[in-house]
Amino acid sequence: MDNLNKQKDCNFNERDELKNIKSIIFDFDGTLHNTIKIYYPAFASGVEILREHGFAKDFDLNEKNVSKFLGEKPNFAYELIAKGSGKSLKEEVMKHVGKKMDENIKNGIGELYDDSIKVLDILSKNYDLYILSNCRESYLDLALKVYGIKKYFNKCFAAETFGFISKDEIIKKERHNIKEEIIFVGDRYHDMEAARKNKLISIFCTYGFGSMDEGKKANYKINSIGEILNIL
């Protein structure tokens, strides 16, 4: 009974803290955006280039393996699957994949998760909303324009703007411009670390591209973006 009461007290205290929330920071890929739709075909074409140069031959190209790279910095995948290749080749492939991703968005291949727009519309009426993504500026600007969701956000941060430093460092730099208290919503370990290191409440998106282990220390977990409305 004591343990049950402690759990109830903990839940109550967390719920009580939510009353003071003024701002919500969203990750983009894997949180609002089902990025694998545009990323897998783009990445697959990049792997073809690497294989033509003798690299990535042992990489098992499938959606599960490719999805692990989503939410990471752009060079992360190529450092793993193209070890030993020159910097110029990696940069060539990164640019190629980025260009293909942009083309896929423009061609209507990409999609937001179900209820993403509904959630943003509802939450924007009561909270300041932000995006913080480990991505290129041009990619984020294009996606926001194509999906028509830029209007919901007070500001959108692409890691490229900050030289691809970690998300927790970006929050530290920009926190003075964001109303307290703040919640961070994301699907990868670095989202949860950004929240932890800045002492923010965290919501882990189990439907995204991170493993369940990455979200084990989150304050809340949601199985769809729509479930955030049950928390806030």
C-alpha positions in Angstrom: 0.0 0.0 0.0 2.9 2.4 0.8 4.4 1.8 -2.6 1.0 2.5 -4.3 0.6 5.7 -2.3 4.1 6.8 -3.3 3.3 6.2 -6.9 0.1 8.1 -6.7 2.0 11.0 -5.0 4.6 10.9 -7.8 2.0 11.0 -10.5 0.1 13.8 -8.7 3.3 15.9 -8.4 4.1 15.5 -12.1 0.5 16.3 -13.1 0.7 19.4 -10.8 3.9 20.5 -12.5 2.1 20.3 -15.9 -0.1 23.2 -14.8 2.8 25.5 -15.1 3.9 24.5 -18.6 4.2 27.5 -21.0 6.3 26.0 -23.8 6.6 22.7 -25.7 9.7 21.8 -27.7 9.1 19.1 -30.3 11.7 17.1 -32.1 10.6 16.8 -35.8 11.6 13.5 -37.4 10.0 10.6 -35.7 7.9 12.8 -33.5 5.7 14.9 -35.9 7.1 13.6 -39.2 7.1 10.0 -40.4 10.4 10.6 -42.1 11.2 7.1 -43.2 8.9 7.7 -46.2 11.3 10.2 -47.7 14.5 9.0 -46.1 14.7 5.3 -47.0 14.6 5.8 -50.8 17.0 8.7 -50.6 19.4 6.8 -48.3 19.2 3.7 -50.5 20.3 5.7 -53.5 23.2 7.0 -51.4 24.2 3.5 -50.5 24.4 2.7 -54.2 27.0 5.4 -54.7 29.0 4.1 -51.7 28.9 0.6 -53.1 30.2 1.8 -56.5 33.2 3.0 -54.6 33.7 -0.2 -52.7 32.0 0.8 -49.4 28.9 -0.2 -47.5 28.9 -3.7 -49.2 28.2 -5.4 -45.9 25.4 -3.0 -44.8 22.0 -4.8 -44.8 19.8 -2.2 -46.6 16.3 -2.4 -45.1 14.0 0.1 -43.4 14.7 -1.2 -39.9 18.4 -0.6 -40.2 18.1 2.7 -42.0 15.5 4.1 -39.5 18.2 3.9 -36.8 20.0 6.8 -38.4 16.9 9.1 -38.3 17.2 11.8 -35.7 21.0 11.6 -35.7 23.3 14.2 -37.2 23.6 13.9 -41.0 27.1 12.4 -41.0 26.4 9.8 -38.4 25.3 7.0 -40.8 28.3 7.4 -43.2 30.9 7.3 -40.4 29.5 3.9 -39.6 28.8 2.3 -43.0 31.6 3.9 -45.0 34.6 3.7 -42.7 37.8 4.3 -44.6 36.2 6.4 -47.3 37.4 9.9 -47.9 35.7 13.0 -46.5 34.9 14.2 -50.1 32.9 11.0 -50.8 31.0 11.2 -47.6 30.1 14.8 -48.3 29.1 13.9 -51.8 26.7 11.2 -50.6 25.3 13.4 -47.8 24.5 16.1 -50.3 23.0 13.6 -52.7 20.8 12.1 -50.0 19.7 15.5 -48.7 18.8 16.5 -52.2 16.7 13.4 -52.7 15.0 13.9 -49.4 14.0 17.4 -50.4 12.8 16.1 -53.8 10.7 13.5 -52.1 9.0 16.1 -49.9 8.3 18.3 -52.9 6.9 15.3 -54.8 4.4 14.5 -52.0 6.1 11.3 -50.8 6.5 12.4 -47.2 3.8 12.6 -44.5 3.2 13.8 -41.0 1.9 11.3 -38.5 -1.8 11.1 -38.1 -3.1 13.9 -35.9 0.1 15.9 -36.0 -1.7 19.0 -37.4 -4.6 18.5 -35.1 -2.3 18.4 -32.1 -0.3 21.4 -33.1 -3.5 23.4 -33.8 -4.9 22.6 -30.3 -1.7 23.1 -28.4 -0.7 26.3 -30.1 -3.8 28.0 -28.6 -2.5 27.4 -25.1 1.3 27.0 -25.3 4.3 28.4 -27.2 5.5 25.7 -29.5 9.0 25.1 -30.9 10.9 22.6 -33.0 14.4 21.5 -32.3 15.8 19.0 -34.9 19.2 17.5 -35.8 18.8 18.6 -39.4 19.8 21.0 -42.1 18.2 24.4 -42.1 16.9 24.1 -45.7 15.4 20.7 -45.0 13.4 22.0 -42.0 12.3 25.1 -43.8 11.1 23.1 -46.8 9.2 20.6 -44.7 7.5 23.2 -42.7 6.4 25.0 -45.9 5.2 21.9 -47.7 3.3 20.6 -44.7 1.9 24.1 -43.9 2.8 23.9 -40.2 5.3 26.8 -39.7 2.4 29.0 -38.4 2.1 26.9 -35.3 5.6 27.5 -34.0 7.1 30.5 -32.2 10.5 29.4 -33.6 12.2 26.4 -35.2 15.7 25.4 -34.5 17.8 23.3 -37.0 21.0 21.9 -35.5 22.9 23.1 -38.6 22.4 26.7 -37.4 24.4 25.9 -34.3 27.1 23.9 -36.0 25.4 20.6 -35.1 26.2 20.9 -31.4 24.1 18.7 -29.1 20.4 19.4 -28.5 21.0 20.0 -24.8 23.6 22.7 -25.6 21.2 24.4 -28.1 18.5 24.5 -25.4 21.0 26.1 -23.0 21.8 28.8 -25.6 18.2 29.5 -26.5 16.4 28.9 -23.1 16.4 32.6 -22.2 14.1 33.2 -25.2 11.6 30.4 -24.2 8.9 30.8 -21.6 9.2 28.5 -18.5 8.2 25.9 -17.7 9.1 23.7 -20.7 8.4 20.2 -21.9 10.5 18.4 -24.5 8.9 15.8 -26.8 11.0 13.4 -28.9 11.7 9.9 -30.0 15.5 9.4 -29.6 18.0 9.2 -26.7 19.5 12.6 -27.3 16.0 14.2 -27.0 15.7 12.6 -23.5 19.2 13.6 -22.6 18.5 17.2 -23.7 15.5 17.2 -21.4 17.4 15.6 -18.5 20.4 17.9 -18.7 18.2 20.9 -18.7 15.8 19.6 -16.0 12.8 19.6 -18.4 9.8 17.3 -18.3 10.2 14.8 -21.1 7.7 12.9 -23.3 9.0 9.9 -25.2 7.3 9.0 -28.5 7.4 5.1 -28.7 6.1 5.2 -32.3 9.2 7.0 -33.5 12.6 5.6 -34.5 14.2 5.1 -31.2 14.3 1.9 -29.1 12.1 1.6 -26.0 15.3 1.6 -24.0 16.1 5.1 -25.2 12.9 6.4 -23.5 13.1 4.4 -20.3 13.8 7.5 -18.1 11.2 9.8 -19.7 8.5 11.3 -17.5 5.8 10.2 -20.0 5.5 7.9 -22.9 3.0 8.2 -25.8 2.1 5.6 -28.5 0.8 8.2 -31.0 1.2 12.0 -31.2 -2.5 12.4 -30.4 -2.0 10.9 -26.9 -0.1 14.1 -25.8 -3.6 15.7 -25.5 -4.3 13.2 -22.7 -1.3 14.5 -20.8 -1.6 18.2 -21.3 
